[in-house]
Amino acid sequence: MTADSNTAPPLLFTPISLRGVTAKNRIVVSPMCQYNSVEGGPGDWQMAHLGRLAFGGAGMIFGEETAVEARGRKTYDCAGIWDDRHIPQYSRINDFIRQQGAVPAIQLGHAGRKASCHGATEDWRPLTDDDIKDGFAPWQGLAPSALDQLPRRFTPREMDRDDIRTVLDAWREATRRSMDAGYDVVEVHGAHGYLIHQFLSPISNHRTDGYGGDLEGRMRFALEVAEVTRDAWPSDKPVFFRVSCVDGKGGIWGLEDTIELAKALKQRDIDLVDCSSGGITGDTDMPMVPRIVQFQAGFAERIRREAEIMTIAVGGITTAQEAETILQQGQADLVGVAREFIWNADWAAHCAKELGAPDPYGQMPHEYAYRLRLREKAKDMPINQGGAVTQAAYDRIFGAR
Ligand SMILES: Cc1cc2nc3c(=O)[nH]c(=O)nc-3n(C[C@H](O)[C@H](O)[C@H](O)COP(=O)(O)O)c2cc1C
């Protein structure tokens, strides 16, 4: 849908308000771990990385999964917000993002049993005693049940009620710090096989107390996290919740379960479900979600329709037309994009141009927009249209041949 085929501005570039927060467009930079934090805190890398994305015109910019407590990290290099000293480190970046016209957003998470490993580039190799000499002692992860997914150095410890209370308190405090750091959106990371997902899936949750068993029991921890987050977060700012709409290959948690979860989240004033998938595997006949174009948009559509809650469609979205069509067809309210932004940080502004949005360069900061508008204008000058430049004028400038 371009301006030629439809005079209404593209939906992708129609501003959207979520409670008291307005994004200039509906493109979201999806959370992306960087494995580049120092004792949880962000530095120049995050400033450059997120700042560059803010230049590129996305309406809302997530940083990375940010641990609510130190042991909730996957690696020593993961981001966290478990201490007040992190607040100014994040607020410096958030101020900058906001100055460029984008909405800063944080994803809060806890790795649970996926803790204590090396990073993505080392294929999540578990930390071992050999790493102690380098200052990277392994630590024990927490989990709803003492079950491991990968062969790791330590089997996770089953959480008792005190552990659950401790993590909920950490979540509340991390939410409060996120507010103090100037974020406008907070998202609970309930997906990808991390702690909340570990409670949801029967593969990883074998508890027999009130936090396990049937769907209601397995959803309890997720809903308690939702409640403390909503409670600690300003009522004029939205709370998102990321789910794995289905487990990974061989899993059990499925889309019908997610729809029930989404309805319960809505009752707890959660504003939006961010629809991802995978992270917990097992040996059932559940297939892996094929990584095709827009591979999770169908989840976003069903949840939006059946739970009547806003959704983000994310996964395999790489063109302006795909993103616009998802919105036009009512599959989602926002479109999340990750890898395409690594390749092209200006993807959002390029989409605006491609869809014929009014003043596409206006999606970028004025320092860039001004020059790009002039560049565009130059294309209309007669000389660039094969038009008349008199020989005399040419000779005057370049010298007579
Ligand atoms: C480098 C990288 C880091 C990621 N880190 C996170 C993360 O911290 N939290 C999360 O929920 N998803 C994370 N994801 C998943 C993305 O948010 C997104 O859902 C996924 O990449 C699919 O979108 P895409 O096809 O546009 O890349 C990460 C993806 C990438 C590529």
The ligand as an ORCA input file, in Angstrom:
! r2SCAN-3c Opt
* xyz 0 1
  C      20.986    -10.517     18.557
  C      19.641    -10.891     19.096
  C      19.401    -10.832     20.452
  C      18.133    -11.129     20.958
  N      17.873    -10.931     22.280
  C      16.611    -11.035     22.743
  C      16.277    -10.627     24.056
  O      17.101    -10.089     24.795
  N      14.994    -10.801     24.469
  C      14.038    -11.342     23.652
  O      12.893    -11.492     24.069
  N      14.326    -11.687     22.390
  C      15.562    -11.530     21.910
  N      15.835    -11.797     20.605
  C      14.721    -12.173     19.714
  C      14.199    -10.939     18.970
  O      13.649     -9.978     19.850
  C      13.130    -11.323     17.921
  O      11.999    -11.789     18.580
  C      13.618    -12.383     16.952
  O      14.942    -12.115     16.504
  C      12.709    -12.486     15.733
  O      12.661    -11.255     15.034
  P      13.492    -10.985     13.657
  O      13.112    -12.081     12.713
  O      13.053     -9.628     13.225
  O      14.965    -11.047     14.004
  C      17.097    -11.548     20.094
  C      17.367    -11.653     18.726
  C      18.606    -11.316     18.227
  C      18.833    -11.403     16.734
*
